[in-house]
Amino acid sequence: MNKLIQIAVGMMGAAFTSGAYAAWETNLTKGVTDISHEVYDLHMLVLYVCIAIGVLVFGAMIYSMIYHRKSKGHKAATFHESTKAEIAWTIVPVFILVALAIPAAKALIKMEDSSNADLTILVTGYQWKWQYEYPEEGISFFSNLASDSREASARDSGIDPATVDNYLLEVDNPLVIPVGKKVRFLFTSNDVNHGWWVPDFAVKKDAIPGFINDMWANVNEPGIYRGQCAELCGKDHGFMPIVVIAKEESEYNEWVEQQLASAKETEAAANKTWDMASLMEQGEKVYTTSCVACHQAGGQGIPGVFPAITGSAIATGDVAGHLDTIMNGRPGTAMQAFAGQLNDADVAAVTTYQRNGLGNSVGDMVQPSDVKALR
């Protein structure tokens, strides 16, 4: 037993004197917005009040048990109630609660006031990704889990997640906002309830199908800020992180120009004729991003849960039926409709890839024009 105690003490000592202890943060995140600072200060105020109450109450209890115990000749009081005590322990807690409620109410009102925003962003949750739309700029894109995290998370991948930077906390297309501007976020969902949560912004809001919730943030410092879906939303709930990059206004404007130029390139790609090699290359990228979570990297699916692509009647059958499944989904199943998530070129590419890769060899090609004709 003594040996076990020595080992336990040694392990605790190593933990408290190592870098691991420095990273073991249990307090609330202070954040990088004025609201997050206000929330942090309120949290600390309430914590200190609770500590003071705890010290007084438990201090009085311990003192009484030590110095007024029966063995020292003390006898318990026989009264059943005290008007003064009743008044005291009613008035004092009410005073404390009111004193805390006033600044808390002011902070809550401020948090919910999204008026006079400089920028509005619509955030839509999907299983399992986020869509970000900038109505004023005409920008829209999906943000998926980064491919290296996806590969490391796959069964029998052989990749140690510890070797992946920001494992399960990195995305392919991060949200970008300007520093020093009031950004209004509108939240909704395309399927089930999701929760958009970025601790550094003190923003945590549910994304609910058929409803629009809103919140705002004004980030003071440029940087990269990470969050996660905070609502249990299905199989890959832990695989839809949030990454926000706050840029100086000039850099943000450059990013907007790049996004608009990229949108024009995407439009041009949808109007050209692709060769088989290009379709297969692009199709593999789309499959890895949008399909692999359910159908798996090799197309084998998950028996009894998600159907296989390899050898399936849909992927090897009539191309029109295959396109219909990808674009419109299958009601009553986990198969989503991707018509609103993928552009014409990506739908054509992933369809071609599924029909000529993953163990299939149909031999046909789907062009963006074929997809456009079905919209």
C-alpha positions as CSV (number, residue, x, y, z in Angstrom):
1,M,0.0,0.0,0.0
2,N,2.8,2.4,0.9
3,K,4.4,1.7,-2.5
4,L,1.2,2.5,-4.3
5,I,0.9,5.8,-2.4
6,Q,4.5,6.7,-3.3
7,I,3.8,6.0,-7.0
8,A,0.6,8.1,-6.9
9,V,2.4,11.0,-5.2
10,G,5.2,10.8,-7.7
11,M,2.8,10.9,-10.7
12,M,1.0,13.9,-9.2
13,G,4.2,15.7,-8.7
14,A,5.4,15.0,-12.2
15,A,2.1,16.3,-13.6
16,F,2.1,19.5,-11.6
17,T,5.7,20.3,-12.4
18,S,5.6,19.4,-16.1
19,G,4.3,21.3,-19.2
20,A,1.2,19.2,-19.1
21,Y,0.1,21.1,-16.0
22,A,0.5,24.4,-17.8
23,A,-1.8,23.2,-20.5
24,W,-4.4,22.0,-18.0
25,E,-6.7,25.0,-18.1
26,T,-10.0,24.5,-16.3
27,N,-11.2,28.1,-16.1
28,L,-13.5,29.9,-18.5
29,T,-11.9,31.2,-21.7
30,K,-11.4,34.9,-21.6
31,G,-11.8,35.3,-25.3
32,V,-11.0,38.1,-27.8
33,T,-14.2,40.2,-27.8
34,D,-15.5,42.8,-25.4
35,I,-18.5,40.6,-24.7
36,S,-16.3,37.6,-23.9
37,H,-14.3,39.7,-21.5
38,E,-17.5,40.9,-19.8
39,V,-18.8,37.3,-19.5
40,Y,-15.4,36.2,-18.1
41,D,-15.5,39.0,-15.5
42,L,-19.0,38.1,-14.5
43,H,-17.9,34.4,-14.2
44,M,-15.0,35.4,-11.9
45,L,-17.2,37.7,-9.8
46,V,-19.8,34.9,-9.2
47,L,-17.0,32.5,-8.5
48,Y,-15.5,34.8,-5.8
49,V,-18.9,35.3,-4.2
50,C,-19.4,31.5,-4.1
51,I,-15.9,31.0,-2.6
52,A,-16.6,33.7,0.1
53,I,-20.0,32.1,1.0
54,G,-18.4,28.7,1.1
55,V,-15.6,29.9,3.4
56,L,-18.1,31.6,5.8
57,V,-20.5,28.7,5.9
58,F,-18.1,25.8,6.1
59,G,-15.8,27.9,8.3
60,A,-18.6,28.4,10.8
61,M,-19.6,24.7,10.6
62,I,-16.0,23.5,11.2
63,Y,-15.4,26.0,14.0
64,S,-18.6,24.9,15.7
65,M,-17.8,21.2,15.4
66,I,-14.4,21.7,16.9
67,Y,-15.0,24.2,19.7
68,H,-18.6,23.5,20.6
69,R,-18.6,19.7,20.6
70,K,-20.3,17.6,23.3
71,S,-17.0,16.3,24.6
72,K,-16.1,19.8,25.7
73,G,-19.3,20.0,27.7
74,H,-21.4,22.0,25.2
75,K,-25.1,21.3,24.8
76,A,-27.2,21.9,21.7
77,A,-29.6,24.8,21.7
78,T,-33.2,23.8,22.1
79,F,-34.9,26.6,20.2
80,H,-36.8,25.7,17.0
81,E,-36.8,29.0,15.1
82,S,-35.3,32.5,15.3
83,T,-37.0,35.4,13.7
84,K,-33.8,37.3,13.3
85,A,-32.0,34.3,11.8
86,E,-34.9,33.7,9.3
87,I,-34.9,37.4,8.3
88,A,-31.1,37.4,7.9
89,W,-30.8,34.3,5.8
90,T,-33.6,35.5,3.5
91,I,-32.5,39.1,3.0
92,V,-28.8,38.4,2.5
93,P,-29.2,35.8,-0.3
94,V,-31.8,38.0,-2.0
95,F,-29.4,41.0,-1.9
96,I,-26.6,38.9,-3.3
97,L,-28.8,37.5,-6.1
98,V,-30.1,41.0,-7.1
99,A,-26.5,42.4,-7.0
100,L,-25.4,39.6,-9.4
101,A,-28.5,39.7,-11.6
102,I,-28.2,43.4,-12.5
103,P,-24.8,43.1,-14.4
104,A,-25.8,39.7,-15.7
105,A,-29.0,41.1,-17.2
106,K,-27.1,44.0,-18.8
107,A,-24.6,41.6,-20.4
108,L,-27.4,39.3,-21.7
109,I,-29.2,42.3,-23.3
110,K,-25.9,43.4,-24.9
111,M,-25.2,39.8,-26.2
112,E,-28.6,39.7,-27.9
113,D,-28.4,43.1,-29.5
114,S,-27.3,42.3,-33.1
115,S,-28.5,45.6,-34.5
116,N,-26.3,48.0,-36.6
117,A,-24.0,45.1,-37.8
118,D,-21.3,45.9,-40.3
119,L,-21.5,42.4,-41.8
120,T,-24.0,39.6,-41.9
121,I,-23.1,35.9,-42.3
122,L,-25.7,33.1,-42.6
123,V,-24.5,29.9,-40.9
124,T,-26.3,26.6,-41.9
125,G,-25.6,23.3,-40.2
126,Y,-25.5,20.1,-42.2
127,Q,-24.6,16.5,-41.3
128,W,-21.7,17.0,-40.9
129,K,-20.4,20.3,-42.2
130,W,-21.1,24.0,-42.1
131,Q,-22.2,26.3,-44.9
132,Y,-21.3,30.0,-44.7
133,E,-23.0,32.6,-46.8
134,Y,-22.2,36.3,-47.1
135,P,-25.4,37.8,-48.6
136,E,-23.9,41.3,-49.1
137,E,-20.8,40.0,-50.9
138,G,-22.4,37.2,-52.8
139,I,-20.0,34.6,-51.3
140,S,-21.1,31.1,-50.3
141,F,-19.0,28.0,-49.4
142,F,-19.0,24.8,-47.3
143,S,-16.6,24.1,-44.5
144,N,-15.7,20.4,-44.0
145,L,-13.3,18.6,-41.7
146,A,-9.8,18.7,-43.1
147,S,-8.7,15.7,-45.2
148,D,-5.7,14.8,-42.9
149,S,-8.0,14.6,-39.9
150,R,-10.5,12.6,-41.9
151,E,-7.9,10.1,-43.0
152,A,-6.5,9.7,-39.5
153,S,-9.9,9.1,-38.0
154,A,-10.8,6.3,-40.5
155,R,-10.8,2.7,-39.2
156,D,-7.5,0.8,-39.8
157,S,-5.9,4.0,-41.3
158,G,-2.6,3.3,-39.6
159,I,-2.2,7.1,-39.0
160,D,-1.5,8.2,-35.4
161,P,-3.9,11.2,-34.7
162,A,-1.2,12.7,-32.5
163,T,0.8,13.4,-35.6
164,V,-2.0,15.4,-37.2
165,D,-1.9,19.2,-36.4
166,N,-5.2,20.3,-34.8
167,Y,-6.7,16.9,-35.2
168,L,-10.5,17.1,-35.6
169,L,-10.2,20.9,-35.2
170,E,-9.1,21.9,-38.8
171,V,-11.3,22.5,-41.9
172,D,-10.7,22.9,-45.6
173,N,-12.5,26.3,-45.9
174,P,-12.4,28.4,-42.7
175,L,-14.8,31.3,-42.0
176,V,-13.1,34.7,-42.5
177,I,-14.2,37.9,-40.8
178,P,-12.7,41.4,-40.5
179,V,-11.2,42.6,-37.2
180,G,-13.0,45.5,-35.5
181,K,-16.3,45.0,-37.3
182,K,-19.6,44.0,-35.7
183,V,-20.5,40.7,-37.4
184,R,-24.0,39.4,-37.2
185,F,-24.4,35.6,-37.4
186,L,-27.7,34.1,-38.5
187,F,-28.0,30.4,-37.6
188,T,-30.2,27.7,-39.1
189,S,-30.0,24.0,-40.1
190,N,-30.7,21.9,-43.2
191,D,-31.4,18.7,-41.3
192,V,-31.1,18.2,-37.5
193,N,-30.2,20.5,-34.6
194,H,-26.6,21.7,-34.5
195,G,-24.8,24.1,-32.2
196,W,-22.3,26.7,-33.4
197,W,-19.8,27.4,-30.6
198,V,-16.6,29.4,-30.6
199,P,-15.4,29.9,-27.0
200,D,-13.2,32.9,-27.8
201,F,-16.1,34.8,-29.1
202,A,-18.5,33.9,-26.3
203,V,-20.9,32.8,-29.1
204,K,-22.8,29.6,-28.7
205,K,-26.1,29.3,-30.6
206,D,-28.3,26.5,-31.7
207,A,-28.9,26.0,-35.5
208,I,-32.5,24.6,-35.7
209,P,-34.3,23.5,-38.9
210,G,-37.0,26.0,-39.9
211,F,-35.8,28.7,-37.4
212,I,-33.4,31.6,-37.6
213,N,-31.3,32.4,-34.5
214,D,-28.9,35.3,-34.4
215,M,-25.9,36.5,-32.4
216,W,-23.0,38.8,-33.0
217,A,-19.3,39.2,-32.4
218,N,-16.7,42.0,-32.7
219,V,-13.3,40.5,-32.7
220,N,-10.5,42.7,-31.4
221,E,-7.4,40.7,-32.3
222,P,-6.4,39.0,-35.7
223,G,-5.9,35.3,-35.4
224,I,-7.3,31.8,-35.8
225,Y,-10.1,30.8,-33.5
226,R,-11.5,27.3,-33.2
227,G,-14.8,25.8,-32.1
228,Q,-17.0,22.8,-32.5
229,C,-20.6,21.7,-32.9
230,A,-22.1,21.7,-29.4
231,E,-25.2,19.8,-30.2
232,L,-25.2,16.0,-30.5
233,C,-26.2,15.8,-34.2
234,G,-25.5,12.2,-35.3
235,K,-22.7,9.8,-36.2
236,D,-20.1,12.4,-37.1
237,H,-21.0,15.0,-34.5
238,G,-17.4,15.2,-33.4
239,F,-16.2,15.7,-37.0
240,M,-17.6,19.1,-37.9
241,P,-15.3,21.7,-36.3
242,I,-15.4,25.4,-36.7
243,V,-12.4,27.5,-37.7
244,V,-12.6,31.3,-37.9
245,I,-9.8,33.5,-39.2
246,A,-10.0,37.2,-38.2
247,K,-8.1,39.4,-40.6
248,E,-7.3,43.1,-40.8
249,E,-9.8,44.9,-43.0
250,S,-7.4,45.3,-45.9
251,E,-6.6,41.5,-45.8
252,Y,-10.3,40.7,-45.5
253,N,-11.1,42.7,-48.6
254,E,-8.4,40.8,-50.5
255,W,-9.9,37.5,-49.4
256,V,-13.3,38.7,-50.7
257,E,-11.8,39.5,-54.1
258,Q,-10.2,36.0,-54.2
259,Q,-13.5,34.3,-53.3
260,L,-15.3,36.2,-56.1
261,A,-12.6,35.3,-58.6
262,S,-12.8,31.6,-57.5
263,A,-16.6,31.7,-58.0
264,K,-16.0,32.8,-61.6
265,E,-13.6,30.0,-62.2
266,T,-16.1,27.5,-60.8
267,E,-18.7,28.9,-63.1
268,A,-16.4,28.5,-66.1
269,A,-15.5,25.0,-65.1
270,A,-19.2,24.1,-65.2
271,N,-19.4,25.2,-68.9
272,K,-16.5,23.2,-70.3
273,T,-16.2,19.6,-71.4
274,W,-14.0,17.5,-69.1
275,D,-11.9,14.5,-70.0
276,M,-12.0,11.2,-68.0
277,A,-8.8,11.8,-66.1
278,S,-9.9,15.3,-64.9
279,L,-13.3,14.0,-63.8
280,M,-11.7,11.1,-61.9
281,E,-9.2,13.4,-60.2
282,Q,-11.8,16.0,-59.1
283,G,-14.3,13.3,-58.3
284,E,-12.0,11.7,-55.8
285,K,-11.5,15.0,-54.1
286,V,-15.3,15.5,-53.8
287,Y,-15.8,11.9,-52.7
288,T,-13.2,12.3,-49.9
289,T,-14.8,15.5,-48.7
290,S,-18.5,14.7,-49.0
291,C,-19.1,11.0,-49.2
292,V,-16.3,9.2,-47.3
293,A,-17.9,9.7,-43.9
294,C,-20.7,7.3,-44.7
295,H,-19.5,5.2,-47.6
296,Q,-15.9,4.9,-46.4
297,A,-12.7,5.5,-48.3
298,G,-12.8,2.3,-50.3
299,G,-16.5,2.5,-51.1
300,Q,-17.4,-0.5,-48.9
301,G,-19.8,1.4,-46.7
302,I,-20.7,0.3,-43.2
303,P,-22.8,-3.0,-43.4
304,G,-26.2,-2.5,-42.0
305,V,-25.8,1.2,-41.6
306,F,-24.6,2.8,-44.9
307,P,-24.7,1.0,-48.2
308,A,-21.6,0.3,-50.3
309,I,-20.7,2.1,-53.5
310,T,-18.6,-0.7,-54.7
311,G,-20.8,-3.0,-56.9
312,S,-24.0,-1.2,-55.9
313,A,-27.0,-1.2,-58.3
314,I,-27.1,2.5,-58.2
315,A,-23.4,3.2,-59.0
316,T,-23.3,0.6,-61.8
317,G,-26.8,1.0,-63.1
318,D,-28.6,3.7,-65.0
319,V,-26.7,7.0,-64.9
320,A,-29.9,9.0,-64.6
321,G,-30.9,7.2,-61.5
322,H,-27.4,7.6,-60.1
323,L,-27.6,11.4,-60.6
324,D,-31.0,11.6,-59.1
325,T,-29.8,9.8,-55.9
326,I,-26.8,12.2,-55.5
327,M,-28.7,15.4,-56.3
328,N,-32.1,14.7,-54.6
329,G,-31.1,12.1,-51.9
330,R,-33.3,9.3,-50.7
331,P,-36.1,10.3,-48.3
332,G,-36.3,8.2,-45.2
333,T,-32.6,7.4,-45.3
334,A,-29.3,9.2,-44.3
335,M,-28.6,9.9,-48.0
336,Q,-28.7,13.7,-48.3
337,A,-29.6,15.8,-51.3
338,F,-26.4,17.3,-52.7
339,A,-27.9,19.4,-55.4
340,G,-27.6,22.5,-53.2
341,Q,-24.2,21.5,-51.8
342,L,-22.2,20.7,-54.9
343,N,-21.9,22.6,-58.2
344,D,-22.5,21.1,-61.6
345,A,-18.9,20.2,-62.1
346,D,-18.5,18.5,-58.7
347,V,-21.7,16.5,-59.2
348,A,-20.5,15.3,-62.6
349,A,-17.0,14.5,-61.3
350,V,-18.1,12.5,-58.2
351,T,-20.7,10.6,-60.2
352,T,-18.1,9.6,-62.8
353,Y,-15.7,8.7,-60.0
354,Q,-18.2,6.4,-58.3
355,R,-19.0,4.7,-61.5
356,N,-15.4,4.2,-62.6
357,G,-13.5,3.9,-59.3
358,L,-13.9,2.3,-55.9
359,G,-13.9,-1.1,-57.6
360,N,-16.5,-0.2,-60.3
361,S,-15.8,0.1,-64.0
362,V,-18.8,1.2,-65.9
363,G,-16.8,3.2,-68.5
364,D,-19.1,6.2,-69.0
365,M,-18.6,9.9,-68.1
366,V,-21.0,12.5,-66.8
367,Q,-20.4,16.1,-67.9
368,P,-21.4,19.3,-66.0
369,S,-23.9,20.1,-68.8
370,D,-25.7,16.8,-68.0
371,V,-26.1,17.9,-64.4
372,K,-27.2,21.4,-65.4
373,A,-29.9,20.0,-67.6
374,L,-31.4,18.2,-64.6
375,R,-31.6,21.2,-62.3
